[in-house]
């Protein structure tokens, strides 16, 4: 792994663990095993490096979600594969957690990858749900876009409930509930 990639990966982890304020350039350098000169050779500063890390988180989430959406043949199977995919529930969503960070949401440049990712995710879910409606698998009066937004909200809320209780059970329960609602016709 290149020094640049080590810096980005270290920043990803630190942002997930500590948030933007708690992620210092020194902590990034220590975790990456890189010196200050290397960091500033590749990035103009902390915000530039954080943006690269946030974009990488977003790309990683899209890749894993895309792979899950490719599983199964029916819309419900594809949505289920996404909702049930392996996650580190108690750490929270690596993108969603950043949306709770006041320093990130206050900065339009840092917030943009979050917005783009959630827009992409809602759009992808809405597309899969629309296919399910079109092929008669889901109720014809289901609003694909509203349901997609609901599923993303259930998922993100499930992370919050799990983290606050210290157990994955509320997350799992939220996912089971969402899937049960999708199964109703």
PyMOL commands that set and color helices and strands:
alter all, ss='L'
color gray80, all
select helices_A, chain A and resi 3-18+25-32+36-42+46-69+75-83+89-91+97-100+102-105+108-134+144-165+169-183
alter helices_A, ss='H'
color red, helices_A
deselect
rebuild
show_as cartoon
